[in-house]
Amino acid sequence: MLDEDLQVVGVADGFLRHQRFGRDGAESTTKAYAHAIALFLRWCAGTGRPWQAGAEQFALFMTWLAHAGPLASGVDAVGAGSGVVVAGPGAGAVRCPSRINGVLTAVRGMVVHAVATGNGPAGLVSMLYEVADDRDLPADARGEEGRMAWRMRARHRLREPETTVDRASDEQIVALLRACRSARDRLIVLLMARAGLRRGEVCGLRRSDVHLLVDSRRLGCEIARAHLHVVRREDNPNGAWAKSRRQRVVPLDFLVVQAFDTYEFERMRVPGAANSDFVLVNLFRGRIGAPMRPDAIGELMAAASRRAGLDVPVRPHQMRHAFGSNAVDAGLGIDVVADLMGHAAIASSQVYVHPDSSRLRAAVDAVPSPREFGAVIR
C-alpha cells in the first residue's frame, strides 16, 4: 500500500502481507481489508493526524465514514485543503452500518498487528477493545464446559438492523429446475441449492473431487457414501477458486447423485469434452470442453429465471442461502451448518438461525392446542 508520495505505508503493508500469507487469508478478503485501511489512512492524512492518533479518535473516524461520500473519501480528497464540506449527523448516511463495521474490523486488525510487531504503542489496544464475557454470544458459540469465558470485545461498533436472509424459495428452485435446458444446468442448480456450493466452488470442481460410490476406499478416500471434496486450487484456468483454503467434504443426496449420472451421459455425447478434468465444461457454445467460468453461472441463472417467469432473477448466492436455511429448518446444529457451508467462524452461520415470518407462523401452528389435552375453553 502506497501513500500520496508513492511511499510504502509500512504498518499497512505489513498487516496485509500477514493477512494474506501469514494467516493464509483469501485474496478477496485481503483486498477488502486494503480498501478499508486506505479509507482510514486518507482520513488521517486529511485531518492531519498520524495513524496512531487516528486510532485514538476512532469515534470521529466512524462519524466521517458514515457521512463522507466519494468526494470526501476518494483518492483525490487527500489533504486538509481539499475544500470538501462533509455533512455530519442529521444528514443522510452514505454508508450502511455493516459496511462501517467491516471497515472498522480491518483497521482494528492493522492496529493490533502493529502493536504486536512493536510498531505502535501498546495502549492503542485498550482503546479499541474492552474485556467482556461471552454471555452475549449464541449458545453454540460458547465453550462446551458451560463456564463463563472472557474475550476481547470491540469498543466501536454500530448496531446493524436484523434482516432475514436473502434466500431463494423452494418454489423458485423448482421453477429453475424446470426451466433448465440441459442436464448440466440442472446439476449446477442442485449443487448450489442441495449442497450449498458457491459458484466459484461449482466451477472449480474436478472429476477427482466427486466420489459417488458407497465405498470410496478404492479411490483412497475413507469417507463413506456419496460426497464431494471442495478444494481450493490456484491454477484453475477459468479463474474459479474456493473461498476458503481449508478443504471440506460435502455429502450428496440422491437427487444430486442422479443429476451427476444424467449429466455424465450428456457429456459423453460431446467428443470435445472427454479430456477435461473439470466436472462442468462448455457443451453448447464457446470453446467446447473448456471449464465453465464463474460468471457463466450468473448468466445461466438469469436466463433460467426469465424462462421460469420469475419477477426477479435468482442469484447464485441465494441458492446457497436456501441450502443453509433449509439445513437449519431440518434441525441441524449451527456447528454442522458451518462445516457444510465452509464458514471459518460459526458466527457466519448465525444468520440462518433467525426465522422469517413464515417460519414463525409454522412454529405457532405446530404448538399443540389445549383441546388436545382435554382442557375446557370458555
N, C-alpha and C positions, 0 to 999 in steps of 0.2 A: 504494500500500500504506500502511495506517494503523497506528499503534501503539495501545496501550490507551487513550491520551488522545485518540484520533482525530486525531492529527497525522500528516502525511505523512512517511514514512521516506524521506528524500531519496536515500540511497545505493541502496536497493532500487527505488524508483520510477524513478530514472534508468536503472538497468540494465534493468528490464523494458521501459521505453519504447525503449531502444536495441535490445533483443532483438526487439521486435515491429515497430518501424518502421525503425530503423537497419539491422538485418540482415535485415529482411523475413521474420522468423520466423513460423511458423504460430501461429495463435491458441491451439490446443491445447497446443503446446509452451510458449508464454509462460505459460499458465495453470498448467501443471505446475511450471514454474520458480517461479511465485509461491507455490504451496503449499509447495514445498521451502524457499524463503527464509523463509517465515513460521515454519516449524519452527525454523530456525536462530535467528531473532530472538526467538522465545519462549524458547528455551533460554538465550540471552544474558540476557534480562530475568529469567528465573527464577533464574539463578545470579549475578546482579548484575554482569555483565560488559558493557562496551560491545562493539559488534560487532568492533572491531579486536582486542580481547583474545580474543574468541571464535575469531577466525581463527588466532590464535597457539596455541590449545589445541584444534586440530581433532581430535586423537585422543580427547579427552574427549567432544567432541560426537558422534563416531562411536559411542562406548560408550553414550551416552544414547539415540541413535537406535535402537540395537539392542534396548534393554530398556525404554524409556519407552513405555507404552501410551497409549491415549486419555485416561485420567485425568491423566497427567502432561504430555502434549504437546498437549492440546486448548486451545481458546481460554480456557476457564475456569481453566486451570492456571498462568496467568501470575502471577509474583510468588514471591519466596522463601518466603513464609509460607503457601503453599497446603497444606502438611501432607501432600503426597503422597509416599509412600515408593517410590522407583524401585529395582527389582531390578537387580542387577549381574551380571557374568559368573558363570556357573554356573547361572543360571536360563534358562528358555527364551526365545529371541529373539522379539520381536514384529514385526520387520521382516526381510525376506529380504535377502541381500547385494546383489541387483540393485536393490532399492528404495533401500537406503542409498547405494549408489554413484550412483544418479540424483540423490538429494538433494545429495550432495557436489559433483557436477558443477555443479549450479545455483549453489550457494554460491560455489564457486571462480570461476565466471563473474562473479558480483557483485563479489567482492573484486578481481579483475583489472581490471574496468571502473572500480571506484572508484580504484584506483591510477593507471590511465591518465588519468583525468579530474582528478587532483590531490586527490581526496577521501579518500585513505588513504596511509599510509606505504609507500614502495617496498619495504621489507624484507618485507612480507607475501607477496610473490610467491615469494620464495625459500623461504619456509616451507611453501608449498603445492605447489611444483613443484621438480623436480630436472632437470638436464640429462642426457639419456640418448641413446644411439644407436638406430638403427632395426633392429637385428638381431632383436629380438623380434617384429617385425611380419611379417605374411604377405608372401610374395614379391611378390604382385600389388599390395601397398600401398606398396612401396618405389619409389624413383626408377628410371627406365629406364637410367640410366648405370651402375648396378651399384656405385657408390661409397657408402661408409657416410655417412649423414647424421645430423645431430644434431637433437634435438627436445626439447620440454619434456614431462616425464612427471610425472603426479600422484604425490605422495608418499603420499597416503592413499587406499587402495582395498582393498576386501575381495575375496578370491578367490571368484568365482562358479562354482558347480558346472556342468560341461558337461552339457547336456541335448540330446536330439535335438529337432529342430524339430517342432512340433505341426502336422503336415500332414494333409490328407485323403488317403486312399489312392486309387489308381486305381480299385479296386473300388467304393469309396464314391461316387466321382464318377460312374461308370457307373450305379450304383443310383439316384442322384439324378436323372440324366437320364431314366431310365426312369420315375421316379415323377412327373416334371413333367407337368402337365395342359394346358400351353399352349406354343406356340412362343416366346412372350415369356419364360416361365420357363426354358426350355432355353437361350435366348440368355444370360440372366443367369448361369446356371451356367457356361457356356462362357467368358464374358467374364472371370470370376474364375479359372477353372481353366486356361484356354488362353491368356489374355492377362495374367493377374496383376493385374487391376484391383482396387482397394479398393472397398468398397460405396459410399462417397461419390463415387468417380470413375465408377462404373457409373451411378448415378442422376443425375450431373451431365452426362452425355454429351448434346450437342446433335447434331442431324442434320447440321449442317455440319462436325462433328468427324470424321465417318466417311467415309472415301474407299475405295470398294470397286472402283474402276476399275483397269485395268492401267496406264493413264497418267492421272495426275491433274492434268496441267498446265493443262487447260481449267478446272480449279477453282482455279487459282492456287497449286497445290502442286507442288513439284519432286520429291517423294518417289514412287518407283515402287511399283507393285503395291499390294495391299490393305493398309490400315493405318488406324489412328485416332489422333487427337490428344487427349491428356489436357490439358485447360486448366482452370486454377483460375478460378472466377468467384465474385464476392462477392454477386451479386444473384440467385442461384437461389432461387425462392420455396419450394422443398422443403427448403432448408437443406443441400443436398448441395454439397460442395466437395472439390477435390483437396487432399491434404495439402501438397504442395509447390507453390510459386508458379512453379517452373520448368517450362515446358511440355515434354512429352516425346512421342515418337512410338512407338507400339507396333504392330509388324507383326501381321497376322492370317493364320491358316492357313485352309485350305479349309473346315474344319468350322465355324469361326466365320462365315465368309462365307455358307455355306449357311444357317446359323441366322438371319443377318440377312435373307436373302431370304425365308425361310419366315415370319419374324415380320412382315415388311412386308406380305405377303398377309393375314395375320391381322389386322393393324392396319387395313388398308384396309376391312375389313368392319365397322368400328366408326366410324360417322359422327362421333361426338363427339371422336375422336382425331386427326382430319385436320389441324387447325390448330395443333397443338402443335409447337414446335421441339425439344422434348426427345425423345430416342430412346425411352426407356422411360416409358410412361404407364399410368394405370389403364384397364383394358379391361373389367373384370368387376364391380367394386364400387367404392364411394366415388364421388368426383366423376370421371366418365368424362372422359378426356383430360388430367387433371391429372398432372403429373410424379410419379413414384413417390418415396416418402420412403425414406431410407436404412434406417430401422427396418423398413420392409416387406420388405427383403431378408432380414433375420434371421428374420422371421416366415415368409417363403416357404421358407427353408432348413429351419426346424424342422418345418414341415408336410410337406415332401417327405421329410425323414428319417424321419418317422413312417410315411408311406405305403410307404417303401422297406424298412421293418422293421429299421432300424439301431438298435443298442442305445443309442448316444449320438448326439444331434443334431450334425450337421456345422455348424460356424460359418463365416460368410463368410470370415474371415481364414485359416482352414485351407485354403480353396481357393486363396488367393493363395500360401500357403506351398507347396502342392503344385506350383504353377507354378514357383516358384523352385527347388525340389528337383529337379524334372524337367529344368529347364534346365541345372542343374549336372551331373546324370547324363548328359545328352546331350553333355557335353564343352564347354559354353560357358565362357569365361573369367569370372572373378568381376567384372571391369570391365563386361563385356557384360550380365551379370545385373543389376548395379547400375543400369545405364541403362534396361533394360527395366522394372524394378520401380520406378524413380523414387526410388532411395535417394540421399540427399545425400552420404553417405560410403560408401566401399567396405566399411568395417568392418561396416556394417549387413547386407551380403550374406554375410558370412563364416559366418553360422550355417548356411547351406545347404551349405557345404563339408564339415561334419562328417558322416561317414557313419553310418547306423544299422546295426544288426546284420545286417539282410538284405542291405544293400549290401556289407558286409564279406564275408559269405559268398559273394556273387556274384563279388566280386573274386578270392577264393581259388580258386573253382571255374573261373574264367577263365584261371588260370595254366596253361600247357601242362605236361603230365605228362612226366617224363624218358623214359617209354617211347616217346613220340612221336619222340624223338631217337635211338632205338636203344640207350638205356642199359640195362644189365642190373641188376636189383634182386634181391638175395638176402635 
